[in-house]
C-alpha cells in the first residue's frame, strides 16, 4: 500500500500545508525561548526635596535586576537645613494659642466716711478699774459741743451736763464697768444730726491679791487664824480678821472655805478659796470645829 501519491495534486497541497505549519511552529518556539527576553526602560520619577534634610529615594521596579544602577537618578544634597520660625522649637509639642489678656477689673474708689460735725479729743479719766462698786464722773473734752447733746457709752445714752463748747460731764454707773474691756464713747444729738467721732474708755482688771489660802487654825469663839502663802516668795503668813496685807488688802472674813479681802483703795472685795493643792501643802487642812475647843 502506497502512503503518498506524488501524482495526486491534493496530496501535494497537504504536504505543503504541513510543512508551512511546521516552520511557523518552529519560529514561534524560537521567539518564545530565544527572542522574548527584553528589558523595559524604567520611568524616571521626579524627586522633590521636602522640608526635612533626609533625601527621598527612588522606588525600584520589582522586575529590575538588583545590580543594575543605570536606571537611578543621582541626587546632590548640599546639607542645608530649612529655616524654622522659632529657636529650639519642639516639633512634637501641640500648639497652644496665646492666652487672651483678662479684662481689667476696675475697683471702685471707696467713698470716704464723712467727717463728724462734732469732735471728741479726750476723756478724764481715760481708764478705770472693773468692778468699782460706785458710779463715777466722766469728763469729755472736744469741740463744737452744744446744749442738748448726750454722751453715749456702748449705745446707752447717759444724762449729760453741758459746760462749754469744749467740755461735757456725765455720770457712769458701775454696772457698765463690771467686766474688763474697751467701751465706745461718743457724743450725739437726739435726732442724730449731730454726732462725734468714737473714743475708747479702757476698763482694766483690778489688782488681785497674790496669796493662796492653804490652812486654818481654829480658836475659841471663832477667833480663827488663816494661813496664807505669798505667791511671790512662798512665805507663810498667819492672819486674822482686820489684819492689813501689803498695805492695801484688809482681811474681812475667814471661814473653812474661803478668806475675803477688801481693797481699801478701790473698795473692791476679793475672795480667796481654800487651796486643794495637797501636793504643795499637805500638812495644812481646815479642822472641824467642835464647840469651844481650847487651843
C-alpha positions as CSV (number, residue, x, y, z in Angstrom):
1,X,0.0,0.0,0.0
2,X,1.5,3.4,-1.0
3,X,1.2,6.3,1.7
4,X,2.0,9.1,-0.6
5,X,1.0,9.5,-4.3
6,X,3.2,12.2,-5.9
7,X,0.9,12.4,-8.9
8,X,-2.2,13.4,-6.8
9,X,-2.5,17.2,-6.5
10,X,-4.5,17.0,-3.3
11,X,-1.7,15.1,-1.6
12,X,0.8,17.7,-2.6
13,X,-1.3,20.5,-1.0
14,X,-1.5,18.6,2.2
15,X,2.3,18.1,2.3
16,X,2.9,21.9,1.6
17,X,0.4,22.9,4.3
18,X,2.0,20.6,6.9
19,X,5.5,21.9,6.1
20,X,4.3,25.5,6.5
21,X,2.7,24.8,9.8
22,X,5.9,23.1,11.0
23,X,8.0,26.1,10.0
24,X,5.5,28.5,11.8
25,X,5.7,26.4,14.9
26,X,9.5,26.4,14.9
27,X,9.5,30.2,14.5
28,X,7.1,30.7,17.4
29,X,9.1,28.4,19.7
30,X,12.3,30.1,18.8
31,X,10.8,33.5,19.6
32,X,9.5,32.3,22.9
33,X,12.7,30.7,24.1
34,X,15.3,33.0,22.5
35,X,13.8,36.3,21.4
36,X,11.2,37.2,24.1
37,X,13.6,38.3,26.9
38,X,13.9,42.0,26.8
39,X,14.4,44.9,29.3
40,X,12.0,47.6,29.9
41,X,13.1,51.1,30.4
42,X,12.3,52.3,33.9
43,X,10.4,55.5,34.0
44,X,12.4,58.2,35.8
45,X,10.4,59.9,38.5
46,X,11.0,63.4,39.7
47,X,12.2,63.6,43.3
48,X,11.1,66.6,45.4
49,X,13.2,67.5,48.4
50,X,10.8,68.1,51.4
51,X,11.3,70.4,54.3
52,X,13.4,67.8,56.2
53,X,17.0,67.2,55.4
54,X,16.6,63.5,54.6
55,X,16.8,62.9,50.7
56,X,13.9,61.0,49.1
57,X,14.8,57.6,47.5
58,X,13.6,56.5,44.0
59,X,11.3,53.5,44.2
60,X,12.9,50.4,42.5
61,X,10.8,48.5,40.0
62,X,10.2,44.9,41.1
63,X,11.3,43.5,37.7
64,X,14.7,45.3,37.6
65,X,17.9,43.4,38.5
66,X,19.3,44.3,41.9
67,X,22.8,45.1,40.4
68,X,21.5,47.4,37.6
69,X,22.1,51.0,38.7
70,X,21.7,52.6,35.3
71,X,18.0,53.4,35.9
72,X,18.6,55.5,39.1
73,X,19.0,59.3,39.2
74,X,21.8,60.8,41.2
75,X,20.7,63.3,43.9
76,X,23.0,66.0,45.2
77,X,22.4,67.1,48.8
78,X,24.2,70.3,50.0
79,X,23.4,69.8,53.7
80,X,21.4,72.9,54.2
81,X,18.6,72.9,56.8
82,X,15.4,74.8,56.1
83,X,14.9,77.8,58.4
84,X,12.5,77.4,61.3
85,X,10.3,80.1,62.7
86,X,11.3,79.5,66.4
87,X,14.6,78.6,68.0
88,X,14.7,75.2,69.7
89,X,11.1,74.5,68.9
90,X,9.8,71.1,69.9
91,X,8.1,69.7,66.8
92,X,6.2,67.2,69.0
93,X,4.6,69.8,71.2
94,X,1.0,70.7,70.4
95,X,0.0,74.2,69.5
96,X,-1.1,76.4,72.4
97,X,-2.8,79.6,71.5
98,X,-1.6,82.8,73.1
99,X,-3.8,83.4,76.1
100,X,-6.0,86.4,75.9
101,X,-5.4,89.1,78.5
102,X,-8.1,89.2,81.2
103,X,-10.3,92.2,81.2
104,X,-9.2,94.8,83.6
105,X,-11.3,94.8,86.8
106,X,-12.0,98.3,87.9
107,X,-12.0,98.6,91.7
108,X,-14.3,101.4,92.7
109,X,-12.7,104.0,94.8
110,X,-14.1,103.7,98.4
111,X,-16.1,106.7,99.4
112,X,-14.5,108.3,102.4
113,X,-16.6,108.5,105.5
114,X,-18.0,111.9,106.2
115,X,-16.3,114.0,108.8
116,X,-18.3,114.1,112.1
117,X,-19.7,117.5,112.8
118,X,-18.5,117.2,116.5
119,X,-15.1,116.4,117.8
120,X,-14.2,114.4,120.9
121,X,-10.5,114.6,121.8
122,X,-10.0,113.0,125.2
123,X,-11.6,111.5,128.4
124,X,-10.9,112.1,132.0
125,X,-10.4,109.5,133.4
126,X,-9.4,107.6,130.3
127,X,-9.1,104.3,132.2
128,X,-10.9,102.8,135.1
129,X,-10.8,99.5,137.1
130,X,-13.5,96.9,136.6
131,X,-15.9,96.1,139.5
132,X,-15.6,99.5,141.0
133,X,-18.6,99.5,143.3
134,X,-19.7,103.1,142.8
135,X,-20.7,105.4,140.0
136,X,-18.0,107.8,138.8
137,X,-17.9,111.1,136.9
138,X,-16.6,111.2,133.3
139,X,-15.4,114.4,131.7
140,X,-15.5,114.6,127.8
141,X,-13.2,117.2,126.1
142,X,-13.6,118.2,122.4
143,X,-15.1,120.9,120.3
144,X,-18.4,122.3,118.8
145,X,-20.4,121.0,121.7
146,X,-23.9,122.4,122.1
147,X,-26.6,122.1,124.8
148,X,-28.9,119.1,124.3
149,X,-26.2,116.6,123.4
150,X,-25.9,113.2,125.1
151,X,-22.9,111.1,126.0
152,X,-23.3,107.5,124.8
153,X,-21.4,104.6,126.1
154,X,-21.8,101.3,124.1
155,X,-25.0,102.7,122.7
156,X,-26.5,103.7,126.1
157,X,-27.4,107.3,126.5
158,X,-26.3,108.9,129.8
159,X,-27.5,112.1,131.5
160,X,-25.1,114.8,130.3
161,X,-24.3,118.2,131.6
162,X,-23.2,120.9,129.2
163,X,-20.3,123.0,130.5
164,X,-19.0,124.7,127.3
165,X,-18.4,124.1,123.6
166,X,-15.3,122.1,124.6
167,X,-16.5,120.3,127.7
168,X,-19.2,117.9,128.8
169,X,-19.8,115.9,132.0
170,X,-21.7,112.7,132.7
171,X,-22.0,110.1,135.4
172,X,-21.2,106.5,134.5
173,X,-23.0,103.7,136.5
174,X,-20.8,101.0,137.9
175,X,-22.9,98.4,136.1
176,X,-21.3,99.4,132.8
177,X,-17.8,98.5,134.0
178,X,-18.3,95.2,135.8
179,X,-16.2,93.4,133.2
180,X,-12.8,94.4,131.8
181,X,-12.7,95.6,128.2
182,X,-13.0,98.8,126.0
183,X,-16.1,100.9,126.0
184,X,-17.1,103.1,123.0
185,X,-17.9,106.7,123.9
186,X,-19.3,109.3,121.6
187,X,-21.5,112.4,121.7
188,X,-24.7,112.9,119.7
189,X,-27.9,114.7,119.5
190,X,-31.4,113.2,119.9
191,X,-32.2,113.4,116.2
192,X,-28.8,112.0,115.2
193,X,-27.9,115.1,113.0
194,X,-25.0,116.0,115.3
195,X,-22.5,113.3,116.3
196,X,-18.9,113.0,117.1
197,X,-16.1,110.5,116.5
198,X,-15.8,107.5,118.8
199,X,-13.2,107.4,121.6
200,X,-12.5,104.4,123.9
201,X,-12.8,104.2,127.7
202,X,-10.5,101.4,128.9
203,X,-11.8,99.2,131.7
204,X,-8.9,97.2,133.2
205,X,-8.9,94.3,135.7
206,X,-8.3,95.5,139.3
207,X,-5.2,94.4,141.2
208,X,-5.5,91.0,142.6
209,X,-4.1,89.9,146.0
210,X,-1.2,87.4,145.4
211,X,-2.0,84.9,148.2
212,X,-3.1,81.3,148.5
213,X,-5.3,80.1,151.3
214,X,-3.7,76.9,152.5
215,X,-4.7,76.4,156.2
216,X,-6.9,77.3,159.1
217,X,-6.1,77.4,162.8
218,X,-9.4,77.2,164.8
219,X,-9.7,79.0,168.1
220,X,-12.5,79.5,170.7
221,X,-15.2,82.0,170.0
222,X,-14.5,81.8,166.2
223,X,-11.3,83.9,166.5
224,X,-9.7,81.9,163.7
225,X,-6.3,82.3,162.1
226,X,-5.9,81.8,158.4
227,X,-2.7,80.5,156.9
228,X,-1.8,82.3,153.6
229,X,1.1,81.7,151.3
230,X,2.7,84.6,149.4
231,X,2.7,83.6,145.6
232,X,5.9,85.6,145.0
233,X,8.3,84.3,147.7
234,X,6.3,81.3,149.1
235,X,6.4,82.7,152.6
236,X,3.6,81.6,155.1
237,X,1.5,84.3,156.8
238,X,-0.9,83.8,159.8
239,X,-3.6,86.4,159.5
240,X,-6.8,87.2,161.5
241,X,-9.8,89.4,160.8
242,X,-8.8,93.1,160.5
243,X,-5.2,92.5,159.5
244,X,-3.8,94.5,156.6
245,X,-1.8,92.7,153.9
246,X,0.6,94.6,151.6
247,X,-0.7,97.9,152.9
248,X,-3.8,97.6,150.8
249,X,-5.9,94.4,151.4
250,X,-7.7,94.1,154.7
251,X,-8.9,90.6,156.0
252,X,-12.7,90.9,156.1
253,X,-13.7,87.3,157.0
254,X,-12.3,83.8,157.5
255,X,-14.1,80.5,157.0
256,X,-13.2,76.9,156.2
257,X,-14.0,77.5,152.5
258,X,-12.6,81.0,151.8
259,X,-10.9,84.2,153.0
260,X,-12.4,87.6,152.0
261,X,-10.0,90.5,151.5
262,X,-11.1,94.1,151.0
263,X,-9.2,96.5,148.7
264,X,-9.1,99.7,150.8
265,X,-8.1,101.8,147.8
266,X,-10.7,100.7,145.2
267,X,-13.3,99.4,147.7
268,X,-13.4,96.0,145.9
269,X,-13.9,92.6,147.6
270,X,-11.6,89.7,146.7
271,X,-12.4,86.1,147.6
272,X,-9.6,83.5,148.0
273,X,-10.9,80.0,148.1
274,X,-9.2,77.3,150.1
275,X,-6.4,75.7,148.1
276,X,-6.9,72.0,147.3
277,X,-3.4,71.6,146.0
278,X,-2.2,69.0,148.6
279,X,1.0,68.3,146.7
280,X,2.4,71.7,147.7
281,X,0.7,72.0,151.1
282,X,0.0,68.5,152.5
283,X,0.1,69.4,156.3
284,X,-2.5,72.2,156.3
285,X,-6.1,71.2,156.4
286,X,-9.1,73.2,157.8
287,X,-10.1,71.5,161.1
288,X,-13.6,70.6,162.0
289,X,-14.8,72.9,164.9
290,X,-16.4,71.3,167.9
291,X,-17.9,73.8,170.4
292,X,-15.5,76.0,172.3
293,X,-12.4,73.8,171.9
294,X,-9.3,75.2,173.7
295,X,-6.3,75.8,171.5
